[in-house]
């Protein structure tokens, strides 16, 4: 059997036509921002690999799942909707934002026909009260050229540790004349939300003191005994043995004032003068 000539004639697509159909491509690994513990984290880079036909101008935009025409401060989501803020930059100095607006904060390039690499420089912002756990965001990396749009979906991941900040006020007993005296002090505790904390108070700085029999030091080697308690009834000693005489709780993410109750019992004898002690509060979380 013979083919009709017009049915067997070869049909070739020119190389120029093939090249015009060839789009850019982009590849980006997951962005791991490390572990967050309250301080600014600005380390590591994430490579962006782009292939575009030679002499093809293109732009690379980064858009997070939060959306918006421009992305500067982005947010990863964690436990129960908690957020962890981060930024993505074009430069190692982390001063030039990398967003998605062409001509404003997107990165530009011209294709070579081979692989071209760029770096994303991430930052976790400082002083965030982020709940413990894993955080994630979805980033879309988009390469736009006259040949079309190519994109890659990239996960952004970080872990947050608990952070606690503690301040305290002095406890003043006033003048002791032989009768029982009580006083209070406040520990101001601010911890990452949902962090379990344990507060221990040591024996102080006076020789011979213990957490159940504390002593203030005075003149000529004199001491004046006192006690610290976790409750207003002055019945629960506040010491340093976890699970026995420390104070525990769950942080709210807000400032929590915690009262320390102090007492000097009646009937003590001590030389006249000023007495003092220093207690160290240790927060375990």
C-alpha positions in Angstrom: 0.0 0.0 0.0 1.3 3.5 -0.8 0.6 6.6 1.1 -0.8 9.6 -0.7 2.1 12.1 -0.9 0.3 14.9 1.0 -0.5 12.4 3.9 3.1 11.2 4.3 4.8 14.6 4.0 6.9 15.4 7.1 5.7 18.3 9.4 8.4 19.9 11.6 7.9 22.4 14.4 10.6 24.9 14.2 13.1 25.2 17.1 12.0 28.9 17.4 8.4 27.9 18.0 9.5 25.3 20.7 11.6 27.9 22.5 8.8 30.3 22.6 6.6 27.7 24.4 9.3 26.9 27.0 8.4 28.6 30.4 10.7 29.4 33.3 10.8 27.0 36.2 11.5 27.5 39.9 12.6 25.2 42.7 12.8 26.0 46.5 13.3 23.7 49.5 11.3 24.1 52.7 12.3 27.2 54.8 13.4 26.2 58.3 13.6 29.2 60.6 15.0 27.2 63.6 14.0 27.4 67.2 12.5 30.6 68.7 13.2 31.4 72.4 12.3 35.1 72.5 15.4 36.6 70.8 15.7 37.7 67.2 16.8 34.8 65.0 18.6 35.8 61.8 20.6 32.9 60.6 20.7 30.5 57.6 19.6 31.0 54.0 17.2 29.2 51.7 18.2 28.9 48.0 15.9 29.7 45.1 16.8 28.0 41.8 15.4 29.5 38.6 15.8 28.3 35.0 14.7 30.7 32.2 15.5 30.8 28.5 18.4 33.0 27.6 17.8 36.7 27.5 14.3 36.3 29.1 13.7 39.0 31.8 11.8 37.7 34.9 10.8 38.6 38.4 10.6 36.4 41.5 7.9 37.2 44.1 7.2 35.7 47.5 3.7 35.6 48.8 2.6 34.1 52.1 -0.7 32.4 52.8 -1.8 35.6 54.6 -2.0 37.2 51.2 -1.9 40.9 50.4 -0.2 42.8 47.6 3.0 43.1 49.6 4.4 41.0 52.3 6.7 42.5 54.9 5.9 41.1 58.3 4.5 37.6 57.8 2.9 35.2 60.3 3.2 31.5 60.9 0.4 29.8 62.7 0.8 27.4 65.6 -1.2 25.8 68.5 -4.8 27.1 68.8 -4.2 29.8 66.2 -1.1 31.4 68.0 1.1 33.4 65.7 4.8 33.7 65.2 6.0 36.7 63.1 8.8 36.5 60.6 10.4 38.4 57.7 12.1 37.4 54.4 14.8 39.5 52.9 16.8 39.7 49.6 20.2 40.5 51.2 22.5 39.1 53.8 22.2 42.3 55.8 18.5 41.6 56.0 17.5 45.1 55.1 15.7 44.7 51.8 12.3 43.1 52.0 11.5 40.3 49.5 7.8 40.6 48.7 5.6 40.1 45.6 5.2 43.5 44.0 6.9 43.7 40.7 9.1 46.8 40.5 8.9 47.3 44.3 10.1 44.4 46.4 10.3 41.4 44.0 13.7 40.2 42.7 14.5 40.6 39.0 16.7 38.6 36.8 17.5 37.7 33.1 17.6 34.1 32.1 20.7 32.4 30.9 19.2 29.1 29.9 20.9 27.5 32.9 20.3 27.4 36.7 20.4 30.8 38.4 20.4 30.8 42.2 19.2 33.4 44.7 19.0 33.3 48.5 16.2 34.1 50.8 17.4 35.5 54.1 14.8 34.8 56.9 14.3 36.5 60.3 12.2 35.6 63.3 11.3 38.8 65.1 12.2 39.3 68.7 10.1 39.7 71.9 7.2 37.6 70.8 5.0 35.8 73.4 4.6 32.7 71.2 3.1 29.5 72.6 5.3 26.4 72.6 5.1 24.1 69.6 5.5 24.0 65.9 4.6 26.9 63.6 4.1 26.9 59.9 3.1 29.0 56.9 2.7 28.3 53.2 4.8 30.5 50.9 4.2 30.7 47.1 7.3 31.5 45.1 6.3 32.9 41.7 8.5 33.5 38.6 6.8 35.9 36.1 8.1 36.4 32.6 6.7 37.1 29.1 6.6 33.3 28.7 4.0 32.9 31.6 4.0 32.3 35.3 5.6 29.4 37.2 5.3 28.8 40.9 6.4 26.6 43.7 4.6 26.1 47.1 7.1 26.2 49.9 6.4 25.4 53.6 7.9 27.7 56.2 8.5 26.0 59.6 9.8 27.0 63.0 9.6 25.8 66.6 9.0 28.0 69.7 10.3 27.3 73.1 8.8 28.8 76.3 10.1 32.2 77.4 9.8 33.6 80.9 10.7 37.1 82.2 10.6 37.7 85.9 10.8 40.8 88.1 10.3 41.2 91.9 9.8 43.7 94.6 11.4 43.9 98.0 9.8 42.6 101.1 9.9 45.1 104.0 8.9 44.0 107.5 9.4 47.3 109.2 10.4 47.4 112.9 10.3 44.2 114.9 9.4 44.7 118.6 8.7 41.1 119.6 5.3 40.6 118.1 4.6 38.7 114.9 5.0 40.7 111.7 3.8 39.8 108.2 4.6 41.3 104.9 4.4 40.5 101.1 6.5 40.8 98.0 5.4 40.4 94.4 7.0 38.3 91.7 5.9 39.7 88.3 6.1 36.8 85.9 5.5 37.0 82.1 5.8 33.7 80.3 4.9 32.3 76.9 1.3 31.3 76.8 0.6 27.7 77.9 4.1 27.2 79.4 4.1 25.2 82.6 6.3 27.0 85.2 7.8 26.1 88.6 9.0 28.8 91.0 11.5 27.9 93.7 12.9 30.2 96.4 16.3 29.4 97.9 17.4 29.6 101.5 18.9 33.0 101.1 22.4 34.3 101.8 22.7 34.0 105.6 24.9 31.3 107.0 22.9 28.4 108.7 19.6 29.3 107.0 17.4 26.7 105.2 14.3 27.0 103.1 12.1 26.1 106.1 14.1 28.3 108.6 15.3 31.4 106.9 17.4 34.0 108.6 18.2 37.7 108.1 21.7 38.8 109.1 22.2 41.7 111.4 24.9 43.5 113.4 27.6 41.6 115.4 26.7 38.3 113.8 23.1 38.5 115.0 20.3 36.9 113.0 16.5 37.2 112.9 14.4 34.3 111.7 11.6 34.6 109.2 9.5 32.4 106.9 8.2 32.6 103.3 4.9 31.1 102.2 2.9 30.4 99.1 -0.5 31.2 100.6 -2.2 34.1 102.5 -2.9 31.7 105.5 0.9 31.3 106.0 0.6 27.6 106.0 2.4 26.4 102.9 6.1 26.9 103.1 7.8 28.2 99.9 11.0 26.3 99.3 13.1 24.8 96.4 12.1 21.2 96.1 9.9 20.7 93.0 6.7 18.9 93.7 7.0 19.5 97.4 7.2 23.2 98.3 7.5 25.2 95.1 4.8 27.1 93.3 3.6 25.8 89.9 1.2 27.2 87.3 0.4 27.6 83.6 1.3 30.8 81.9 -1.3 33.0 80.2 1.1 34.9 78.0 0.3 38.0 80.0 1.9 39.5 83.1 1.0 37.4 86.2 1.6 39.0 89.6 2.5 36.3 92.2 2.5 37.1 95.9 5.1 35.9 98.3 3.9 36.0 101.9 6.5 36.6 104.7 6.3 36.3 108.4 8.5 36.9 111.4 7.2 35.0 114.4 6.7 36.6 117.8 9.0 36.1 120.7 12.3 36.3 118.9 15.4 37.9 120.5 18.0 39.6 118.4 20.5 42.5 118.8 19.2 46.0 117.9 20.0 47.0 114.3 19.1 46.5 110.7 18.6 43.0 109.3 18.5 41.8 105.7 18.6 38.8 103.4 18.6 38.1 99.7 16.4 35.4 98.2 16.9 34.0 94.7 13.8 33.0 92.8 14.4 30.3 90.1 11.9 29.8 87.3 11.9 26.4 85.7 9.8 25.9 82.5 
